[in-house]
């Protein structure tokens, strides 16, 4: 039996003292919901009207998927609680956290694809999974950025790292996530039920809008800055130029695998890395269309099925698929020559910059001519910037058509890094000592 629900949602502003009445907007919502779903919507309409406003405009709202459908869990779940007044004393248990296990009930393909991607590794890579060692990341966060003060040892992680990478959610005695691990907006969040991922990073709650996830801003909150300025590179590219000129007029609402050239005139991040285009179907495995690892110390062609490997993916197949993306708008000559140019730049980085720098670093380490604290050692600081900052910009700028990042913010700064490393190396090798 279809149940109707009328909710009057008041959204307005606090009127100034001299105003006779406030400006109130009313929104009537009628949905076919369960009685439990009705209670949730009625309560949140009063207490959190922004949530209900988003939900009413969402696909979930249109098909009658309500709060209880996503937030209810089995009694035995590590997240199960009854701290919501609406379910206290009933046989219903709820949680504030919605994990991939819940999303996967309807979106199984997307969750499966995500689990094979580099995004899956986001938080695992510095939460030290079994058999892997990322202690240097923990040392940077706690010892150096937190200055060894116990109170602040995770402050930089909470405000920075985990908001992109994700956190490992811990639970308090009240069955609510702890302050140290929540809120976390990171794509690789590790949940108490053991699942990994965070769909709302790209499809923000409670609207879950596909158009929002297709726009470059969805990627820009994490893929920016000195170490991976992907949004800046995109805006430096001709693709970004066209998007900035006319992107507000494009159609971002087409169904998956139906969003094709014509809806847009140039690709966004999602078009190249995820969307169905031409003969390619949509994917939530953002590693699937990549040839190189462009963020590691040395770039290698991808060749692993392990999502925790830096080389996750199939590089040869990835290049074929990305070429298919390009073929929807470009000739084969244009695409083939572009990738040959980009590959030369990646190889130049490997052979001309990283390999010589690593050879010097290794020799200095063997002769005990590096400081124990890498962040108080000029050689190690420059070495880090060479691969983690300038080196990434050089490689990513070349492959994503951002010439200023490939050159002036990339290789031009890299050659200065290398000369500085050679100067420090020669001095230490000659004197047998670390300079003051």
KEMIKE-749437 format. One record per residue (C-alpha): residue in three letters; x, y negated, z. Coordinates in pm, whole numbers, padded with zeros to 5 digits, always signed. Each point is the difference from the previous one (the first is absolute). Layout:
residues N
alaXYZ...
END
This chain:
residues 436
unk+00000+00000+00000unk+00139-00343-00094unk+00036-00233+00297unk-00009-00377-00045unk+00205-00243+00204unk-00046-00376+00021unk+00292-00192+00138unk+00009-00374+00022unk+00364-00103-00014unk+00073-00353+00113unk+00320-00150-00136unk+00056-00369+00064unk+00218-00252+00180unk-00004-00174+00335unk-00183-00325-00051unk+00166-00322+00118unk-00151-00164+00307unk-00188-00261-00201unk-00167+00250-00235unk-00370+00069+00048unk+00023+00359-00129unk+00257+00244-00134unk+00033+00116-00357unk-00106+00367+00013unk+00012+00252-00280unk-00219+00308+00036unk+00058+00328-00176unk-00259+00275-00005unk+00139+00351-00032unk-00213+00304-00069unk+00169+00340-00028unk-00098+00364+00028unk+00197+00107+00306unk-00012+00249+00283unk-00127-00129+00336unk+00360+00005+00129unk+00112-00197-00304unk-00274-00253+00060unk+00115-00058+00357unk+00360-00058-00112unk-00097-00254-00263unk-00241-00185+00229unk+00258-00028+00278unk+00289-00105-00223unk-00219-00249-00188unk-00030-00184+00329unk+00353+00046+00134unk+00214+00021-00314unk-00200-00157-00285unk+00306-00014-00227unk+00019+00380+00000unk-00363+00039-00099unk+00028-00272-00263unk+00281+00193-00167unk-00181+00332+00037unk-00324-00126-00158unk+00194-00105-00309unk+00192+00328-00023unk-00066+00314-00199unk-00030+00180+00333unk-00283-00232+00098unk-00172+00053-00332unk-00012+00378+00039unk-00084+00009+00370unk+00340+00094+00143unk+00000-00173+00338unk+00235-00053+00295unk-00078+00334+00160unk+00083+00193-00317unk+00361-00118+00006unk+00061-00059+00371unk-00153+00314+00151unk+00234+00290+00085unk-00031+00345+00152unk+00008+00023+00379unk+00332+00183-00018unk+00176-00270-00201unk+00292-00171+00177unk-00171-00328-00089unk-00347+00094+00128unk-00153-00249+00243unk-00333-00131+00120unk+00113-00349+00094unk-00262-00151-00232unk-00323-00067+00198unk-00211+00125-00290unk+00128+00358+00028unk+00084+00027+00370unk-00165+00308+00151unk-00096+00148-00339unk+00160+00283-00194unk+00157-00253-00240unk+00370-00090+00027unk+00157-00290-00185unk+00336-00165-00061unk+00118-00341-00118unk+00239+00179-00237unk-00099+00134-00341unk+00265+00236-00134unk+00063+00159-00342unk-00173+00311+00131unk-00324-00200+00005unk+00057-00179-00332unk+00094+00333-00157unk-00345+00142+00060unk-00118-00208-00296unk+00328-00109-00160unk+00195+00327+00004unk+00184-00062-00328unk+00128-00339+00112unk+00120+00129+00337unk+00177+00295-00162unk+00176-00225-00250unk+00104-00241+00272unk+00154+00285+00200unk+00247+00061-00287unk+00106-00363-00034unk+00274-00219+00141unk-00262-00191+00200unk-00059+00315+00207unk+00354-00034+00135unk-00052-00358+00123unk-00001+00063+00375unk+00140+00352+00008unk+00336-00123-00128unk+00076-00192+00316unk-00196+00212+00246unk+00272+00263-00055unk-00184+00306-00135unk+00151+00338+00081unk+00314+00072-00200unk+00060-00363-00099unk+00196-00276+00166unk-00092-00365-00019unk+00155-00099+00332unk+00165-00304-00160unk-00346-00149-00056unk-00094+00053+00365unk+00330-00150+00111unk-00058-00308-00214unk-00349-00054+00144unk+00072+00070+00366unk+00366-00073+00065unk+00071-00285-00239unk-00330-00174-00084unk-00134+00062+00352unk+00340-00092+00145unk-00005+00308+00223unk-00271-00146+00226unk-00243+00274+00097unk-00300-00233+00002unk+00065-00109-00358unk+00153+00310-00156unk-00302+00057-00224unk-00108-00360-00050unk+00144-00033-00353unk-00148+00335-00097unk-00349-00092+00121unk-00006-00338-00172unk+00191+00106-00310unk+00099+00356-00094unk-00315+00188+00091unk-00230-00254-00163unk+00129+00120-00337unk+00152+00343+00066unk-00262+00108+00254unk+00023+00107+00362unk-00026+00327+00186unk-00325-00056+00188unk+00013+00085+00370unk-00308+00030+00219unk-00065-00132+00347unk-00193+00172+00276unk-00312-00188-00117unk+00023+00176-00339unk+00084-00328-00169unk+00318-00074-00195unk+00279-00164+00199unk+00123-00354-00048unk+00339+00129-00118unk-00155+00180-00297unk-00318-00190-00089unk-00107-00190-00199unk+00217+00131-00282unk-00066-00097-00358unk+00271+00228-00140unk-00055+00234-00291unk+00171+00300+00163unk-00174-00009+00338unk+00024+00329+00194unk-00328+00073+00181unk-00066+00205+00315unk-00175+00267-00211unk+00327+00054-00189unk-00106-00158-00329unk+00209-00266-00173unk-00110-00301-00201unk-00215-00310+00027unk-00248-00060-00281unk-00109-00341+00132unk+00343-00148-00071unk-00107-00044-00362unk-00381+00033+00031unk-00048-00219+00307unk-00281+00084+00236unk-00296-00016+00005unk-00049-00098-00364unk+00243+00255-00151unk-00005-00195-00324unk+00160+00162-00307unk+00047-00342-00161unk+00199-00120+00300unk+00236+00297-00026unk+00059-00066-00370unk+00129-00353+00048unk+00370-00068+00064unk-00073-00148+00342unk-00084+00349+00129unk+00364+00100-00052unk+00155-00336+00081unk-00040+00012+00378unk+00270+00271+00015unk+00184-00013-00331unk+00165-00340+00034unk+00304-00170+00148unk+00378+00030-00040unk+00017+00381-00004unk-00285+00085-00241unk-00149-00320-00148unk-00241+00189-00224unk-00275-00263+00008unk+00255-00271-00075unk+00140+00213-00284unk-00353+00052-00136unk-00063-00375+00002unk+00337-00055-00175unk-00107+00243-00274unk-00213-00072-00305unk-00265+00231+00146unk-00020-00222+00308unk-00004-00313-00213unk-00308+00121-00186unk-00169+00115+00323unk+00059-00336+00169unk-00133-00184-00303unk-00326+00189-00043unk-00030+00285+00251unk-00297-00157+00176unk-00206+00065-00313unk+00082+00371-00032unk-00232+00287+00086unk+00131+00191+00303unk-00319+00195+00074unk+00001+00276-00264unk-00021+00359+00122unk+00320+00204+00048unk+00139+00124-00333unk-00221-00256-00175unk+00209-00307+00091unk+00185-00054-00328unk+00163-00278-00208unk-00279-00238-00083unk-00100-00016+00365unk+00344-00160+00042unk+00257-00142-00242unk+00314+00092+00191unk+00068+00266+00264unk+00000-00051+00373unk+00198+00229+00233unk-00296+00240+00012unk-00027+00030-00379unk+00357+00124-00039unk+00032+00213+00311unk-00349+00135+00069unk-00283-00075-00238unk-00151+00213-00272unk+00110-00151-00330unk-00014+00157-00343unk+00058+00375+00037unk+00119-00035+00361unk-00242+00059+00286unk+00009-00202+00320unk+00230+00112+00281unk+00071-00093+00361unk+00350+00145-00030unk+00198-00318-00059unk+00318+00204-00064unk-00149+00189-00294unk+00095-00243-00277unk+00353-00088+00120unk+00334+00107-00146unk+00253-00139+00249unk+00020-00049+00371unk+00068-00375+00000unk+00018-00060+00375unk+00268+00246+00116unk+00368-00084+00030unk+00060+00164-00338unk-00268+00047-00263unk-00063+00360-00105unk-00262+00144-00234unk-00290+00139+00205unk-00003+00380+00026unk-00180+00113+00316unk-00348+00119+00096unk+00061-00090+00365unk-00179-00329+00084unk+00254-00057+00278unk+00285+00006-00250unk+00122-00333-00139unk-00012+00177-00337unk-00362+00111+00017unk-00143+00032-00351unk+00107+00123-00342unk+00207-00273-00163unk-00016+00129-00356unk-00378+00045+00014unk-00035-00326+00186unk+00170-00191-00282unk-00226+00170-00256unk-00309-00104+00195unk+00116-00358+00047unk+00078-00015-00373unk-00360+00108-00062unk-00116-00291+00216unk+00207-00244-00205unk-00121+00147-00329unk-00348-00138+00059unk+00129-00350-00072unk+00353+00033-00146unk+00162+00166-00302unk+00229+00298+00054unk+00303-00205-00110unk-00073-00266+00260unk-00050+00253+00280unk+00298+00221-00084unk+00238-00295-00024unk-00132-00151+00324unk+00066+00317+00197unk+00347+00041-00158unk+00086-00353+00114unk-00132+00069+00351unk+00179+00334+00031unk+00334-00162-00091unk-00049-00249+00281unk-00073+00279+00250unk+00307+00192-00115unk+00215-00314+00021unk-00109-00039+00361unk+00093+00362+00078unk+00340+00008-00170unk+00108-00362+00014unk-00111-00096+00350unk-00126+00269+00236unk+00258+00269-00073unk+00304-00232+00042unk-00152-00149+00317unk-00069+00343+00147unk+00353+00120-00081unk+00145-00295+00193unk-00242+00050+00291unk+00085+00368+00026unk+00375-00063-00001unk-00029-00269+00266unk-00214+00235+00211unk+00255+00280-00034unk+00275-00235+00120unk-00213-00130+00292unk-00010-00347-00151unk-00373-00059+00045unk-00161-00136+00316unk-00231+00227+00199unk-00270-00267-00022unk-00081-00031-00372unk-00191-00326+00055unk+00312-00170+00142unk+00229+00110-00281unk+00031-00223-00307unk+00085+00291-00231unk-00300+00208+00107unk-00239-00295-00012unk+00102-00090-00356unk-00010+00369-00097unk-00355+00024+00134unk-00112-00309-00193unk+00167+00134-00314unk-00230+00304-00020unk-00299-00097+00216unk-00054-00354-00124unk+00187-00107-00314unk+00025+00355-00137unk-00370+00067+00032unk-00084-00333-00162unk+00233+00071-00292unk-00154+00340-00066unk-00365-00080+00065unk+00020-00328-00188unk+00133+00182-00307unk-00260+00278+00003unk-00296-00230+00070unk+00100-00279-00239unk+00097-00266+00254unk+00310-00154-00164unk+00080-00250+00275unk+00004+00281+00259unk+00200+00232-00225unk+00261-00271-00055unk+00028-00302+00232unk-00145+00169+00310unk+00148+00334-00107unk+00321+00068-00190unk+00136-00356+00035unk-00012+00032+00380unk+00118+00361-00017unk+00328-00091-00168unk+00066-00250+00280unk-00077+00270+00259unk+00243+00239-00167unk+00282-00254-00013unk-00053-00081+00367unk+00010+00370+00089unk+00323+00043-00198unk+00158-00294+00184unk-00092+00140+00343unk+00106+00351-00105unk+00340-00114-00129unk+00071-00199+00315unk-00090+00287+00235unk+00194+00254-00203unk+00305-00227-00004unk-00005-00089+00371unk-00148+00322+00134unk-00228-00208+00222unk-00350-00151+00008unk+00015-00377-00024unk-00134-00205+00292
END
